[in-house]
Amino acid sequence: MALITDPKNSLGVPRWMDAKAYPSDRPLSASQWRWEFLRRRPDYRKAWVDHFDKCQARYDEMDKDGLLKDRREEYRGVGSTWRDVCEPFGVERIAAPWLAEPGVHFWRTTYGWAMGAPSLDVPIESIVDRHNELEYKGIMLFAFDINRPFKEQAERVQHFFEARQREERGGVLKPQRQHVSLWPNYLRALDARDQGATFEQLWSAIVGSVLLVEEHDRRVDGNTPAAGHQLWEQAQNLMFKVTS
Protein backbone atom coordinates (compact mmCIF):
# COMPACT_ATOMS: atom_id res chain seq x y z
CA MET A 1 0.00 0.00 0.00
CA ALA A 2 1.09 3.54 -0.65
CA LEU A 3 1.12 5.73 2.41
CA ILE A 4 -2.25 7.29 3.10
CA THR A 5 -1.96 11.00 3.63
CA ASP A 6 -3.60 13.00 6.38
CA PRO A 7 -5.42 16.02 4.86
CA LYS A 8 -4.61 18.02 7.99
CA ASN A 9 -0.91 17.30 7.53
CA SER A 10 0.65 19.66 4.97
CA LEU A 11 3.45 17.16 4.29
CA GLY A 12 1.16 14.20 3.86
CA VAL A 13 3.20 11.74 5.93
CA PRO A 14 1.80 9.54 8.71
CA ARG A 15 2.02 10.32 12.40
CA TRP A 16 5.21 8.49 13.19
CA MET A 17 3.89 6.63 16.24
CA ASP A 18 1.28 4.88 14.06
CA ALA A 19 3.34 1.93 12.82
CA LYS A 20 0.36 0.50 10.91
CA ALA A 21 0.27 3.60 8.71
CA TYR A 22 3.54 2.58 7.07
CA PRO A 23 3.75 0.07 4.19
CA SER A 24 4.08 -3.47 5.45
CA ASP A 25 1.42 -5.64 3.80
CA ARG A 26 3.32 -5.86 0.51
CA PRO A 27 6.52 -4.36 -0.94
CA LEU A 28 6.23 -1.05 -2.72
CA SER A 29 7.51 -0.69 -6.26
CA ALA A 30 10.90 0.92 -6.80
CA SER A 31 9.27 4.17 -7.94
CA GLN A 32 6.95 4.20 -4.91
CA TRP A 33 9.86 3.73 -2.52
CA ARG A 34 11.76 6.46 -4.31
CA TRP A 35 8.81 8.83 -3.96
CA GLU A 36 8.38 8.09 -0.26
CA PHE A 37 11.99 9.08 0.40
CA LEU A 38 12.03 11.97 -2.07
CA ARG A 39 9.03 13.71 -0.54
CA ARG A 40 10.81 13.63 2.81
CA ARG A 41 13.93 15.39 1.52
CA PRO A 42 14.12 18.93 2.97
CA ASP A 43 15.52 20.34 -0.29
CA TYR A 44 12.65 18.82 -2.29
CA ARG A 45 10.08 20.24 0.10
CA LYS A 46 11.73 23.65 -0.13
CA ALA A 47 11.77 23.44 -3.93
CA TRP A 48 8.04 22.72 -3.88
CA VAL A 49 7.26 25.65 -1.58
CA ASP A 50 9.45 28.09 -3.51
CA HIS A 51 8.17 27.01 -6.91
CA PHE A 52 4.54 26.84 -5.81
CA ASP A 53 4.67 30.38 -4.45
CA LYS A 54 6.03 31.62 -7.78
CA CYS A 55 3.37 29.82 -9.77
CA GLN A 56 0.60 30.95 -7.44
CA ALA A 57 1.71 34.54 -8.03
CA ARG A 58 1.36 33.92 -11.76
CA TYR A 59 -2.16 32.60 -11.27
CA ASP A 60 -3.05 35.64 -9.18
CA GLU A 61 -1.96 37.91 -12.00
CA MET A 62 -3.98 35.92 -14.51
CA ASP A 63 -7.14 36.32 -12.44
CA LYS A 64 -7.56 39.71 -14.06
CA ASP A 65 -8.13 37.88 -17.33
CA GLY A 66 -11.03 35.91 -15.94
CA LEU A 67 -9.46 32.75 -14.55
CA LEU A 68 -10.78 31.20 -11.37
CA LYS A 69 -9.89 33.27 -8.34
CA ASP A 70 -8.41 30.36 -6.38
CA ARG A 71 -6.66 27.59 -8.31
CA ARG A 72 -4.28 26.74 -5.47
CA GLU A 73 -5.58 23.25 -4.73
CA GLU A 74 -5.85 22.45 -8.43
CA TYR A 75 -2.25 23.38 -9.01
CA ARG A 76 -0.96 21.56 -5.93
CA GLY A 77 -1.86 18.24 -7.52
CA VAL A 78 -0.46 19.06 -10.93
CA GLY A 79 3.09 20.07 -10.14
CA SER A 80 5.48 22.06 -12.28
CA THR A 81 7.65 21.55 -15.32
CA TRP A 82 10.56 23.97 -14.84
CA ARG A 83 13.71 22.04 -15.74
CA ASP A 84 16.09 23.98 -13.50
CA VAL A 85 13.91 23.05 -10.52
CA CYS A 86 13.19 19.46 -11.51
CA GLU A 87 16.50 18.17 -12.83
CA PRO A 88 18.36 17.90 -9.47
CA PHE A 89 15.70 15.45 -8.27
CA GLY A 90 15.47 13.35 -11.44
CA VAL A 91 11.84 14.27 -12.06
CA GLU A 92 9.87 15.86 -14.89
CA ARG A 93 7.91 18.13 -12.56
CA ILE A 94 7.71 19.10 -8.90
CA ALA A 95 4.69 17.43 -7.33
CA ALA A 96 3.20 18.28 -3.96
CA PRO A 97 4.95 16.33 -1.16
CA TRP A 98 1.63 15.41 0.43
CA LEU A 99 0.49 13.35 -2.58
CA ALA A 100 0.37 9.60 -1.87
CA GLU A 101 1.73 9.07 -5.38
CA PRO A 102 2.83 11.68 -7.93
CA GLY A 103 1.13 9.99 -10.89
CA VAL A 104 2.39 9.11 -14.33
CA HIS A 105 5.04 11.05 -16.25
CA PHE A 106 6.66 12.14 -12.98
CA TRP A 107 10.06 10.46 -13.01
CA ARG A 108 12.59 11.67 -15.51
CA THR A 109 13.01 9.27 -18.40
CA THR A 110 15.87 8.72 -20.80
CA TYR A 111 15.32 8.93 -24.51
CA GLY A 112 16.95 7.05 -27.37
CA TRP A 113 17.18 7.72 -31.09
CA ALA A 114 16.45 5.54 -34.12
CA MET A 115 19.70 4.99 -35.99
CA GLY A 116 20.20 3.24 -39.32
CA ALA A 117 22.73 0.48 -39.77
CA PRO A 118 25.42 2.74 -41.32
CA SER A 119 25.52 4.91 -38.20
CA LEU A 120 26.57 1.98 -36.03
CA ASP A 121 29.73 1.67 -38.08
CA VAL A 122 30.79 4.89 -36.37
CA PRO A 123 32.71 4.35 -33.11
CA ILE A 124 30.25 4.29 -30.23
CA GLU A 125 32.21 7.07 -28.52
CA SER A 126 31.34 9.37 -31.41
CA ILE A 127 27.67 8.42 -31.24
CA VAL A 128 27.49 9.29 -27.53
CA ASP A 129 29.50 12.48 -27.88
CA ARG A 130 27.29 13.64 -30.73
CA HIS A 131 24.31 13.60 -28.38
CA ASN A 132 26.24 14.95 -25.41
CA GLU A 133 24.16 18.12 -25.23
CA LEU A 134 21.04 15.99 -24.73
CA GLU A 135 22.44 14.00 -21.83
CA TYR A 136 21.55 14.61 -18.21
CA LYS A 137 24.34 14.55 -15.67
CA GLY A 138 25.07 10.97 -14.74
CA ILE A 139 22.97 9.53 -17.58
CA MET A 140 24.28 7.82 -20.72
CA LEU A 141 22.16 7.26 -23.80
CA PHE A 142 22.55 4.40 -26.26
CA ALA A 143 20.68 3.28 -29.37
CA PHE A 144 20.50 -0.28 -30.68
CA ASP A 145 20.10 -1.38 -34.29
CA ILE A 146 17.34 -4.01 -34.56
CA ASN A 147 18.88 -5.23 -37.81
CA ARG A 148 22.00 -6.48 -36.03
CA PRO A 149 22.55 -9.09 -33.30
CA PHE A 150 21.91 -7.72 -29.84
CA LYS A 151 24.80 -9.46 -28.08
CA GLU A 152 27.61 -7.77 -30.01
CA GLN A 153 25.99 -4.36 -29.54
CA ALA A 154 25.42 -5.00 -25.83
CA GLU A 155 29.06 -5.97 -25.37
CA ARG A 156 30.20 -2.71 -26.97
CA VAL A 157 27.81 -0.73 -24.82
CA GLN A 158 28.94 -2.52 -21.63
CA HIS A 159 32.60 -1.92 -22.44
CA PHE A 160 32.08 1.79 -23.05
CA PHE A 161 29.70 2.17 -20.09
CA GLU A 162 32.12 0.57 -17.63
CA ALA A 163 35.01 2.65 -18.97
CA ARG A 164 33.00 5.83 -18.39
CA GLN A 165 31.93 4.60 -14.94
CA ARG A 166 35.55 3.99 -13.95
CA GLU A 167 36.38 7.50 -15.08
CA GLU A 168 33.44 9.19 -13.36
CA ARG A 169 32.92 7.00 -10.26
CA GLY A 170 36.36 5.49 -9.72
CA GLY A 171 35.37 1.94 -10.60
CA VAL A 172 32.64 -0.34 -11.90
CA LEU A 173 29.77 -0.26 -9.40
CA LYS A 174 28.35 -3.53 -8.10
CA PRO A 175 24.78 -4.17 -6.90
CA GLN A 176 24.35 -3.70 -3.18
CA ARG A 177 22.08 -5.79 -1.02
CA GLN A 178 19.19 -3.73 0.25
CA HIS A 179 17.03 -4.75 3.20
CA VAL A 180 13.84 -3.25 1.77
CA SER A 181 11.83 -4.87 4.56
CA LEU A 182 13.47 -2.41 6.95
CA TRP A 183 12.73 0.69 4.89
CA PRO A 184 9.39 1.47 6.58
CA ASN A 185 11.34 1.86 9.82
CA TYR A 186 13.70 4.33 8.20
CA LEU A 187 10.69 6.33 6.97
CA ARG A 188 9.39 6.33 10.55
CA ALA A 189 12.76 7.52 11.84
CA LEU A 190 12.74 10.45 9.40
CA ASP A 191 9.16 11.34 10.30
CA ALA A 192 9.85 11.00 14.02
CA ARG A 193 12.56 13.65 13.94
CA ASP A 194 10.48 15.91 11.70
CA GLN A 195 7.63 15.63 14.19
CA GLY A 196 9.78 16.47 17.20
CA ALA A 197 10.63 13.07 18.67
CA THR A 198 13.88 12.62 20.58
CA PHE A 199 16.44 10.07 19.45
CA GLU A 200 15.62 7.99 22.52
CA GLN A 201 11.90 8.04 21.69
CA LEU A 202 12.36 7.00 18.08
CA TRP A 203 14.80 4.22 18.98
CA SER A 204 12.58 2.79 21.71
CA ALA A 205 9.42 2.90 19.60
CA ILE A 206 10.85 1.67 16.30
CA VAL A 207 13.44 -0.87 17.41
CA GLY A 208 11.20 -2.04 20.21
CA SER A 209 8.77 -3.36 17.61
CA VAL A 210 11.26 -4.79 15.11
CA LEU A 211 14.83 -6.06 15.41
CA LEU A 212 16.97 -4.49 12.70
CA VAL A 213 19.15 -6.88 10.75
CA GLU A 214 22.52 -5.16 10.72
CA GLU A 215 24.59 -5.72 13.86
CA HIS A 216 25.52 -2.05 14.17
CA ASP A 217 21.83 -1.16 14.00
CA ARG A 218 21.00 -3.18 17.08
CA ARG A 219 23.07 -1.49 19.72
CA VAL A 220 25.52 1.36 20.18
CA ASP A 221 27.19 0.64 23.51
CA GLY A 222 23.77 0.38 25.11
CA ASN A 223 23.26 4.12 24.67
CA THR A 224 19.69 4.57 23.46
CA PRO A 225 19.99 8.24 22.32
CA ALA A 226 23.20 7.45 20.44
CA ALA A 227 21.58 4.40 18.85
CA GLY A 228 18.59 6.51 17.84
CA HIS A 229 20.87 9.11 16.33
CA GLN A 230 22.68 6.42 14.35
CA LEU A 231 19.40 4.99 13.08
CA TRP A 232 18.28 8.46 11.97
CA GLU A 233 21.60 9.09 10.21
CA GLN A 234 21.25 5.79 8.37
CA ALA A 235 17.74 6.84 7.34
CA GLN A 236 19.11 10.15 6.07
CA ASN A 237 21.81 8.41 4.06
CA LEU A 238 19.30 5.98 2.57
CA MET A 239 16.94 8.83 1.70
CA PHE A 240 19.54 10.53 -0.49
CA LYS A 241 20.90 7.26 -1.86
CA VAL A 242 17.49 6.05 -3.06
CA THR A 243 16.63 9.39 -4.65
CA SER A 244 19.98 10.22 -6.26
N, C-alpha and C positions, 0 to 999 in steps of 0.2 A: 504494500500500500504506500502511496505517496503521503507525505505528512499532511494532515488536515490543518488548515490554518484557522486561527481564531480571529474573527472580524474585528475584535476590539484590540488586537495586537498589531501595531503598524508594521512589524517585521514578519508577521505571519508564521512564527515558529512556535512550537509547543511550550507550555510551561514545563520547565526542565524536571520538576519533581514527578511529573506524570509519565512514568516509564512506558506505559501502554500507548502513549501518543506517538512513539517512535516506531519506525518500520521494523517488524520482527516476524510477521507471519510468512513473508516470502522475500527473497532478495530483490532489491531494486535493480533496474537496468543501469548500465554504466552511465548513461546520460542523466538518469534520475539522481544517482549518487553525486555526480558532478554538480548538478544544480543545487542539491541540498547543501553542499559545502560552499559553492560559489555565492549563494545568497546570504551566507554568514560572513563573508569576507568584508571587513570594514571599508576597504577601498571600493568594493563594488557597491556597497550601500551608499557611500558618499557620492559615487558617480551617478547613481540613480537620483538622489536628492538634487544634486547640482543640475543635472540635465533636465529633470522634470520641472524644476523651477524656471529654467530658461524656456522650455516649451510651453509651460503654462502662461508665461508672459506673452508669448506669441499668440496663444489662443485669446488672451484678454484683448489684445490689439485687434484681432480679427472680429471680435464681437461687434464692432462698429459696422461691419459689413453684413450683419444679420445672422451670424452663427449663434448656436446656443450659448447662453450666458455662462453655464457651468459645464464644461466637458472634462473636468478633472478626473472623475472616476472612469470615464470612457478611455481616456488616454492612459491611465495607470495600467490598464490591462493590455495595452497595445505595445508599449515600449517605444524605443527610438531606433534610428538607423544611422546615426552619425558615426562614421568610421573611426575618427580619432578617439571617440569615447569607447567604442565597442572592441576595437582590435586588441587592447591589452588583456582582455578577458576571453578572447577566442569566441566571441559571439557576433551575431549579425545585428543585434539590437540590444538595448538595455531594457530588460523587463523588470517589473515591480518585484522586489524581494519577497513580498508577502504571497505571491502566487504559488500554489501548490506545485504547478508545473508551468513552464514558460510557453508551451505549445510548440507547434511545428515551425520550421525555418528559424530556429533560435540559434543553434550552434553553428559556428562558422564551418563552412565546407570547403573542400579543396576541389579545384576544377582541372580537368584535363583537356587536351585538344586532339582532334582527329588528324592524324598524320598519314600521308600516303607512304607506300613502301620505299620510294627513293629517299625520303627524308631520314629514314632509319639507317641509311648508309653513312650519314653524318655522325661523327663521334658524339656519344651521348652527352659529353661535357658541353658541346656546342649547343645541343638542343636545350639543355637546362639553362645555360647562360643566356640564350636568346629570349627566354621568358622570365629572366631574372626580375624584371620590373613588376611582374605579376605575382611574384612569390611573397608570402607573408614570412615574417621572421620565424625561423625554426621549422618551416614547412618546405618540402621539396615536391615538385610536380613531375610526373612521368606520364608518357603516353605509350600505349602498346599497339602494335600493328596486328590486327586479327588475321592477316594473310600470312603470318609467319609463326613458327612454333613458339609457344609461350615460354618454355623452359630456358631457351638461349637468351631471350629478352630479359627474363627475370634474373638470370645470373649476372647479366651486365648491370641491371639496375641495382642488385644487391651489392655488387662490387663497388659501384660508384657511391651508393648510399653509405656504406660502411666507411669508405675513405673520407667522405665529408663529415661523418659522425666523429671519426677519430680527430679530425681537424678542429671541429667545433666543440666537441664535448670531451675530448681527451681519451677516447676509446670507444669501442663498440659496446653499447648498452645491452644488458641482459635483463630478461623479465625478472621482476621481484615478486616474491610471494606476498600476497595481501590477505590479511585476515578480515575479510569483508564482514563476517559475522560480528566483529567487534565495532564496526563503524557507527552503529546507532549510539554506542556509549561515548564515542568521541563527539558526536553531534550534541549529546546531552552535556558533555563537559564544556563545550563552547557556549551553549545556551546558558548553562549555570553561571558562568562568569559574567556573561552579558546581563543576566538578570540579578546580579548582586550576590551570588553565593560565595562563600569563602572556599578556599582550597580544601579545608578539612571537611566542609559540608558536602562538596561535590565528590570527594573521594569516598566518604562513608556511604553516601547514597548510591553511587554508581557501582563501586567495587563491592559493596556489601550485597548487591543483588546478582553480580556476575563476576566470576574469577577470570581476569584477563590472562591471555595465553603466555605472553612474553614474560620471562622471569623478572626483568627489570621493571615490568609494569606492576608486579604484585606487591613489592615492598621497597621502601627506600629507608633502610635503617630503622624501620618501625616508626618513622616520623610521618604522621598522617598529613599535615599541611605540605610537607616537602613532596610526599607522594602525589598529592592532589595537584601540586604545581607541575610536577613532571608529566602527569596524565594530560593536563591542559596544554602543556608545551607540545606534547606528541600530537594532540588534536590540532593545534595550530599548524604544525609542520605538515600533517596529512591534508589539511584544508588547502594549503597552497600547492602541495604536490598533485593532488587530484585535479585541481583546476588550472594548472599551468600547461 
